[in-house]
Amino acid sequence: MQDMEITFLGTGTSHGIPVIGCGCRVCHSIDSRDKRLRTSILVSTPEIVFTVDTPPDFRTQCLREDITHLDAVVYTHSHCDHILGFDDLRRFCEMEDKAIPVYGSRRTLDDLARIFSYAFDASEKFRTYVRPSPSVIDGPFRLGETEIVPVRLPHGRTTTNGLIFWRGGRKRLAYMTDCQAVPPEAEEAARGADVLIIDALRHAAHSTHLSVEQALEAADRIKPARTYFIHMCHDLGHAETEANLPGNVRLSYDGLRIAI
């Protein structure tokens, strides 16, 4: 039964693609799949709609995908390219006159409260501001009928929350953005998922992200039915990169929708 839809709102790294001032062939590509906003996904189920992260391009992504209702936001970590669209949540609060549940690690929520202090300070709240209802991710939690199991992923000097999504007793999705490795505990939690969405920055090794080769190796160990790469930089042209991948591994692209 396919009752979960994933929309890739953005699939690029922190620079986005095209990169400012870059003359490379990917930045000047006419293939729309090579135009990548910063990484985020929309998760839609029959009972709830939520995003994972709110990048700086979040407003543009919402307009492009005609998103007019949002029940919650789940944050993987607090780097700028994953949180700076936070203020655009105020429109969803305003349209439905409600607070919006926001989930993240203690560190991520503390960073949001520091950067967007006006939204978290009760003395400054107005009806047109973002009205977050924060919840610390310290173990599995539920959004509607979806159980979400967090897994810790190393990302430079910080830790990212990978997310394993369960519905109807099945492991539907493993989401692993911004990581330099997939530890054994995370691999075990994700193993056999219907879909794996995983960081694959470029071909060359990187100190805080998986390379294409490392992402392929992780997918081979996790053994999902399908794998999609995200958080890609301008080293990876869509068509030529995808042509050299195994049949069950694809590059995602902005606006791609998949049913699980």
C-alpha positions as CSV (number, residue, x, y, z in Angstrom):
1,M,0.0,0.0,0.0
2,Q,1.4,3.4,-1.0
3,D,0.2,5.9,1.5
4,M,3.2,8.2,1.8
5,E,4.4,10.7,-0.8
6,I,7.8,12.4,-0.7
7,T,8.3,15.6,-2.6
8,F,11.9,16.8,-3.0
9,L,11.7,20.5,-2.3
10,G,15.4,21.0,-2.8
11,T,18.3,18.6,-3.6
12,G,21.4,20.8,-3.5
13,T,24.2,21.6,-1.1
14,S,24.6,24.8,0.9
15,H,25.7,26.9,-2.2
16,G,22.7,25.8,-4.3
17,I,23.1,25.3,-8.0
18,P,23.9,27.4,-10.0
19,V,26.6,28.6,-7.7
20,I,27.2,32.3,-7.6
21,G,30.0,33.3,-9.9
22,C,30.7,29.8,-11.3
23,G,31.2,29.1,-14.9
24,C,31.1,25.3,-14.8
25,R,29.0,23.3,-17.2
26,V,26.6,22.1,-14.5
27,C,25.9,25.6,-13.3
28,H,25.2,26.6,-16.9
29,S,23.3,23.4,-17.7
30,I,20.0,23.7,-19.5
31,D,18.8,20.5,-17.9
32,S,16.2,21.6,-15.2
33,R,17.3,18.7,-13.0
34,D,20.7,20.5,-12.6
35,K,19.0,23.5,-10.9
36,R,19.1,22.6,-7.2
37,L,17.8,24.6,-4.3
38,R,18.9,23.8,-0.8
39,T,17.9,20.4,0.5
40,S,14.5,19.7,2.1
41,I,11.6,17.2,1.6
42,L,7.8,17.4,2.1
43,V,6.2,14.3,3.5
44,S,2.5,13.8,2.8
45,T,0.3,11.1,4.3
46,P,-3.5,10.8,4.4
47,E,-3.6,12.4,7.8
48,I,-0.7,14.8,8.1
49,V,1.8,16.9,6.0
50,F,5.2,18.0,7.3
51,T,8.6,19.1,6.0
52,V,12.0,18.0,7.0
53,D,14.0,21.2,7.4
54,T,13.3,24.8,6.1
55,P,16.2,25.9,4.0
56,P,16.8,29.5,2.8
57,D,14.8,28.7,-0.4
58,F,11.7,27.5,1.6
59,R,9.4,30.2,0.4
60,T,10.3,29.6,-3.2
61,Q,9.8,25.8,-2.7
62,C,6.4,26.3,-1.1
63,L,5.2,28.5,-4.0
64,R,6.5,26.2,-6.6
65,E,4.8,23.1,-5.0
66,D,1.7,25.1,-4.0
67,I,2.0,24.1,-0.3
68,T,-0.8,25.8,1.5
69,H,-1.1,23.6,4.6
70,L,1.6,22.3,7.0
71,D,1.2,20.4,10.2
72,A,4.7,20.2,11.5
73,V,8.4,20.6,10.8
74,V,11.2,18.2,11.7
75,Y,14.8,19.5,11.7
76,T,17.8,17.4,11.1
77,H,20.3,19.9,12.4
78,S,20.8,23.7,12.7
79,H,23.2,24.6,9.9
80,C,22.1,27.7,7.9
81,D,21.2,25.8,4.8
82,H,18.6,23.8,6.8
83,I,17.0,26.4,9.0
84,L,17.1,29.9,7.5
85,G,13.6,29.5,6.0
86,F,12.2,29.2,9.5
87,D,10.5,32.7,9.4
88,D,8.5,31.6,6.3
89,L,6.6,29.3,8.6
90,R,4.8,32.4,9.9
91,R,2.5,32.4,6.9
92,F,1.2,28.9,7.8
93,C,0.6,30.0,11.4
94,E,-1.2,33.1,10.1
95,M,-3.4,31.3,7.5
96,E,-4.8,28.8,10.1
97,D,-4.3,30.9,13.3
98,K,-2.3,28.2,15.0
99,A,1.1,27.3,16.4
100,I,3.2,25.0,14.4
101,P,4.9,21.9,16.0
102,V,8.7,22.0,15.5
103,Y,10.8,19.0,16.3
104,G,14.6,18.9,16.7
105,S,17.5,17.9,18.9
106,R,18.0,20.0,22.0
107,R,20.9,21.8,20.3
108,T,18.9,22.5,17.2
109,L,16.0,23.9,19.1
110,D,18.4,26.0,21.2
111,D,20.0,27.4,18.1
112,L,16.5,28.2,16.6
113,A,15.5,30.0,19.8
114,R,18.8,32.0,19.7
115,I,18.6,33.0,16.0
116,F,14.9,33.6,15.9
117,S,14.5,34.8,19.4
118,Y,11.4,36.9,18.6
119,A,9.5,33.8,17.8
120,F,10.3,32.0,21.0
121,D,10.1,35.0,23.4
122,A,6.5,35.0,24.8
123,S,6.8,38.7,25.6
124,E,7.3,39.6,21.9
125,K,4.9,37.3,20.3
126,F,2.4,38.6,17.8
127,R,-0.3,36.7,15.8
128,T,1.6,37.3,12.6
129,Y,4.9,35.9,13.9
130,V,6.0,32.3,13.7
131,R,4.4,30.5,16.6
132,P,6.6,27.4,17.2
133,S,5.6,24.7,19.5
134,P,8.9,23.0,20.1
135,S,9.5,19.3,21.0
136,V,12.9,17.8,21.7
137,I,13.7,14.7,19.7
138,D,15.2,12.3,22.3
139,G,13.8,9.1,20.9
140,P,11.1,7.8,18.6
141,F,8.0,10.0,18.1
142,R,4.9,10.0,16.0
143,L,3.4,12.4,13.5
144,G,-0.1,11.1,12.6
145,E,0.3,7.4,11.9
146,T,4.0,7.7,11.1
147,E,6.5,6.7,13.7
148,I,9.8,8.5,13.3
149,V,13.0,6.9,14.8
150,P,16.0,9.2,15.0
151,V,19.5,8.0,14.3
152,R,22.7,9.9,15.0
153,L,24.9,10.7,12.0
154,P,28.4,12.4,12.2
155,H,28.6,15.7,10.3
156,G,31.9,17.4,11.0
157,R,31.8,18.9,14.5
158,T,28.1,18.4,14.9
159,T,25.6,15.5,14.7
160,T,22.7,15.3,12.3
161,N,19.5,13.4,13.1
162,G,18.9,10.8,10.4
163,L,15.2,9.8,10.4
164,I,13.7,6.3,9.9
165,F,9.9,6.4,9.0
166,W,7.6,3.5,9.9
167,R,4.0,3.1,8.8
168,G,1.7,0.1,9.1
169,G,4.5,-2.0,10.6
170,R,6.8,-1.3,7.6
171,K,10.0,0.6,7.4
172,R,9.1,3.0,4.6
173,L,11.9,5.5,4.4
174,A,15.4,6.1,5.8
175,Y,16.4,9.8,5.4
176,M,20.1,10.6,5.9
177,T,21.2,14.1,4.8
178,D,24.5,15.8,5.8
179,C,26.7,13.0,7.1
180,Q,30.3,11.9,6.6
181,A,29.5,8.3,7.5
182,V,26.7,6.0,8.4
183,P,27.5,4.3,11.8
184,P,26.6,0.6,12.3
185,E,23.7,1.5,14.6
186,A,22.2,3.8,11.9
187,E,22.7,1.2,9.2
188,E,20.9,-1.4,11.3
189,A,18.0,0.9,12.0
190,A,17.7,1.7,8.2
191,R,18.3,-1.8,6.9
192,G,15.7,-3.0,4.4
193,A,13.8,0.3,4.1
194,D,11.6,0.7,1.1
195,V,13.4,3.9,0.2
196,L,16.8,5.3,1.3
197,I,17.4,9.0,0.7
198,I,21.1,9.7,1.4
199,D,23.7,12.4,1.2
200,A,26.0,12.2,-1.9
201,L,27.9,15.4,-2.2
202,R,30.3,14.7,-5.1
203,H,32.7,12.1,-6.4
204,A,35.7,13.3,-4.4
205,A,36.0,12.6,-0.7
206,H,34.8,15.3,1.7
207,S,35.5,15.9,5.4
208,T,31.8,16.2,6.4
209,H,29.7,14.6,3.6
210,L,29.5,11.3,1.9
211,S,30.9,10.9,-1.6
212,V,29.0,9.1,-4.3
213,E,31.1,6.0,-3.8
214,Q,30.6,6.1,0.0
215,A,26.8,6.6,-0.5
216,L,26.7,3.6,-2.8
217,E,28.6,1.5,-0.3
218,A,26.2,2.5,2.5
219,A,23.2,1.7,0.2
220,D,24.7,-1.7,-0.5
221,R,24.9,-2.4,3.2
222,I,21.4,-1.0,4.0
223,K,19.8,-2.8,1.1
224,P,16.7,-0.6,0.4
225,A,14.5,-1.3,-2.5
226,R,15.3,2.1,-4.0
227,T,17.9,4.8,-3.2
228,Y,17.9,8.5,-4.1
229,F,20.9,10.8,-3.6
230,I,20.5,14.3,-2.2
231,H,22.6,17.3,-1.1
232,M,24.6,17.3,-4.3
233,C,27.0,19.9,-5.4
234,H,27.8,21.2,-8.9
235,D,30.4,18.5,-9.5
236,L,27.5,16.1,-10.3
237,G,25.7,16.7,-13.6
238,H,22.3,14.8,-13.4
239,A,22.3,12.9,-16.7
240,E,25.9,11.7,-16.8
241,T,26.0,10.8,-13.1
242,E,22.8,8.9,-13.2
243,A,23.8,7.0,-16.3
244,N,26.6,5.3,-14.3
245,L,24.6,4.3,-11.2
246,P,23.0,0.9,-10.5
247,G,19.4,0.6,-11.7
248,N,17.8,1.0,-8.2
249,V,19.9,4.1,-7.4
250,R,18.8,7.5,-8.8
251,L,19.7,11.1,-8.4
252,S,16.8,13.1,-6.9
253,Y,15.9,16.5,-8.4
254,D,13.9,19.5,-7.3
255,G,10.2,18.8,-7.6
256,L,10.5,15.0,-7.9
257,R,7.7,13.1,-6.2
258,I,7.8,9.5,-5.2
259,A,5.1,7.3,-3.7
260,I,6.1,4.8,-1.0
